């Protein structure tokens, strides 16, 4: 499996963000239960970080495409970096 750090930057459309957030979080909880989401949460400045463990970049792209935030058009940008955890609870995934 490959671990990816994904940073979302949100648009200024806070009304849509607020309306879609429950569906987005339910989607992420399902990813957590499926074992693909390691952790997620907001960052300062209208951003969020997701740590995901998937087979490859194609699987990551498919997973991200299913996020309700993407469908709602509230992501100004999505930055992806492969991450190799060396120390900590996910080190065995690298």
Phi and psi restraints in degrees (value plus and minus 20) as a CYANA .aco file:
   2 UNK   PHI    -136.1   -96.1
   2 UNK   PSI     117.4   157.4
   3 UNK   PHI    -119.9   -79.9
   3 UNK   PSI     115.1   155.1
   4 UNK   PHI    -143.8  -103.8
   4 UNK   PSI     118.7   158.7
   5 UNK   PHI    -119.3   -79.3
   5 UNK   PSI     100.5   140.5
   6 UNK   PHI    -137.3   -97.3
   6 UNK   PSI     105.2   145.2
   7 UNK   PHI    -130.2   -90.2
   7 UNK   PSI     102.2   142.2
   8 UNK   PHI    -113.5   -73.5
   8 UNK   PSI     118.2   158.2
   9 UNK   PHI    -137.0   -97.0
   9 UNK   PSI     105.5   145.5
  10 UNK   PHI    -106.9   -66.9
  10 UNK   PSI     135.8   175.8
  11 UNK   PHI     -95.6   -55.6
  11 UNK   PSI     158.1   198.1
  12 UNK   PHI    -105.0   -65.0
  12 UNK   PSI     -14.4    25.6
  13 UNK   PHI     -99.8   -59.8
  13 UNK   PSI      54.7    94.7
  14 UNK   PHI     -87.0   -47.0
  14 UNK   PSI     -50.1   -10.1
  15 UNK   PHI     -82.6   -42.6
  15 UNK   PSI     -65.2   -25.2
  16 UNK   PHI     -90.2   -50.2
  16 UNK   PSI     -60.4   -20.4
  17 UNK   PHI     -75.6   -35.6
  17 UNK   PSI     -68.7   -28.7
  18 UNK   PHI     -83.6   -43.6
  18 UNK   PSI     -58.3   -18.3
  19 UNK   PHI     -89.8   -49.8
  19 UNK   PSI     -55.5   -15.5
  20 UNK   PHI    -113.1   -73.1
  20 UNK   PSI     -36.1     3.9
  21 UNK   PHI     -72.4   -32.4
  21 UNK   PSI     -64.8   -24.8
  22 UNK   PHI     -79.4   -39.4
  22 UNK   PSI     -60.6   -20.6
  23 UNK   PHI     -87.1   -47.1
  23 UNK   PSI     -60.7   -20.7
  24 UNK   PHI     -79.6   -39.6
  24 UNK   PSI     -66.8   -26.8
  25 UNK   PHI     -88.4   -48.4
  25 UNK   PSI     -55.5   -15.5
  26 UNK   PHI     -83.5   -43.5
  26 UNK   PSI     -59.6   -19.6
  27 UNK   PHI     -82.5   -42.5
  27 UNK   PSI     -64.8   -24.8
  28 UNK   PHI     -86.5   -46.5
  28 UNK   PSI     -56.6   -16.6
  29 UNK   PHI     -82.9   -42.9
  29 UNK   PSI     -58.6   -18.6
  30 UNK   PHI     -84.4   -44.4
  30 UNK   PSI     -58.2   -18.2
  31 UNK   PHI     -85.4   -45.4
  31 UNK   PSI     -58.5   -18.5
  32 UNK   PHI     -82.3   -42.3
  32 UNK   PSI     -66.3   -26.3
  33 UNK   PHI     -84.4   -44.4
  33 UNK   PSI     -51.6   -11.6
  34 UNK   PHI     -99.0   -59.0
  34 UNK   PSI     -30.8     9.2
  35 UNK   PHI      70.0   110.0
  35 UNK   PSI     -13.7    26.3
  36 UNK   PHI    -112.4   -72.4
  36 UNK   PSI     -49.0    -9.0
  37 UNK   PHI    -114.5   -74.5
  37 UNK   PSI     105.7   145.7
  38 UNK   PHI    -111.6   -71.6
  38 UNK   PSI     -61.5   -21.5
  39 UNK   PHI    -186.9  -146.9
  39 UNK   PSI     136.9   176.9
  40 UNK   PHI    -177.8  -137.8
  40 UNK   PSI     138.4   178.4
  41 UNK   PHI     151.2   191.2
  41 UNK   PSI     145.1   185.1
  42 UNK   PHI     -93.8   -53.8
  42 UNK   PSI     131.6   171.6
  43 UNK   PHI    -134.2   -94.2
  43 UNK   PSI     145.3   185.3
  44 UNK   PHI     -84.4   -44.4
  44 UNK   PSI     134.1   174.1
  45 UNK   PHI      60.7   100.7
  45 UNK   PSI      10.0    50.0
  46 UNK   PHI      50.0    90.0
  46 UNK   PSI      18.1    58.1
  47 UNK   PHI    -151.9  -111.9
  47 UNK   PSI     148.3   188.3
  48 UNK   PHI    -166.7  -126.7
  48 UNK   PSI     136.6   176.6
  49 UNK   PHI    -141.1  -101.1
  49 UNK   PSI     113.4   153.4
  50 UNK   PHI    -143.8  -103.8
  50 UNK   PSI     113.9   153.9
  51 UNK   PHI    -129.9   -89.9
  51 UNK   PSI      99.8   139.8
  52 UNK   PHI    -146.8  -106.8
  52 UNK   PSI     121.7   161.7
  53 UNK   PHI    -138.2   -98.2
  53 UNK   PSI      92.4   132.4
  54 UNK   PHI    -159.2  -119.2
  54 UNK   PSI     151.3   191.3
  55 UNK   PHI     -85.0   -45.0
  55 UNK   PSI     -62.1   -22.1
  56 UNK   PHI    -184.7  -144.7
  56 UNK   PSI    -198.8  -158.8
  57 UNK   PHI     -83.9   -43.9
  57 UNK   PSI     -55.4   -15.4
  58 UNK   PHI     -82.5   -42.5
  58 UNK   PSI     -61.8   -21.8
  59 UNK   PHI     -85.7   -45.7
  59 UNK   PSI     -57.9   -17.9
  60 UNK   PHI     -82.4   -42.4
  60 UNK   PSI     -67.5   -27.5
  61 UNK   PHI     -79.7   -39.7
  61 UNK   PSI     -59.8   -19.8
  62 UNK   PHI     -84.3   -44.3
  62 UNK   PSI     -63.8   -23.8
  63 UNK   PHI     -82.7   -42.7
  63 UNK   PSI     -66.3   -26.3
  64 UNK   PHI     -86.1   -46.1
  64 UNK   PSI     -53.3   -13.3
  65 UNK   PHI     -84.0   -44.0
  65 UNK   PSI     -46.1    -6.1
  66 UNK   PHI    -103.2   -63.2
  66 UNK   PSI     -27.5    12.5
  67 UNK   PHI     -87.4   -47.4
  67 UNK   PSI     106.0   146.0
  68 UNK   PHI     -76.5   -36.5
  68 UNK   PSI     -49.0    -9.0
  69 UNK   PHI     -82.0   -42.0
  69 UNK   PSI     -57.0   -17.0
  70 UNK   PHI     -85.4   -45.4
  70 UNK   PSI     -66.8   -26.8
  71 UNK   PHI     -82.6   -42.6
  71 UNK   PSI     -49.3    -9.3
  72 UNK   PHI    -103.1   -63.1
  72 UNK   PSI     -28.2    11.8
  73 UNK   PHI      53.8    93.8
  73 UNK   PSI       7.7    47.7
  74 UNK   PHI    -121.6   -81.6
  74 UNK   PSI      -9.8    30.2
  75 UNK   PHI    -123.0   -83.0
  75 UNK   PSI      91.5   131.5
  76 UNK   PHI     -91.9   -51.9
  76 UNK   PSI     -55.8   -15.8
  77 UNK   PHI    -175.7  -135.7
  77 UNK   PSI     136.1   176.1
  78 UNK   PHI    -152.7  -112.7
  78 UNK   PSI      93.4   133.4
  79 UNK   PHI    -127.0   -87.0
  79 UNK   PSI     111.0   151.0
  80 UNK   PHI    -142.6  -102.6
  80 UNK   PSI     114.3   154.3
  81 UNK   PHI    -157.6  -117.6
  81 UNK   PSI     113.7   153.7
  82 UNK   PHI     -89.0   -49.0
  82 UNK   PSI     116.6   156.6
  83 UNK   PHI    -146.3  -106.3
  83 UNK   PSI     113.6   153.6
  84 UNK   PHI    -133.2   -93.2
  84 UNK   PSI      73.6   113.6
  85 UNK   PHI     -85.5   -45.5
  85 UNK   PSI     112.6   152.6
  86 UNK   PHI    -130.0   -90.0
  86 UNK   PSI     -57.6   -17.6
  87 UNK   PHI    -146.9  -106.9
  87 UNK   PSI     115.5   155.5
  88 UNK   PHI     100.5   140.5
  88 UNK   PSI    -194.0  -154.0
  89 UNK   PHI     -86.7   -46.7
  89 UNK   PSI     -37.1     2.9
  90 UNK   PHI    -128.9   -88.9
  90 UNK   PSI     -10.0    30.0
  91 UNK   PHI     -79.5   -39.5
  91 UNK   PSI     -52.4   -12.4
  92 UNK   PHI     -90.5   -50.5
  92 UNK   PSI     -32.3     7.7
  93 UNK   PHI    -100.1   -60.1
  93 UNK   PSI     -40.2    -0.2
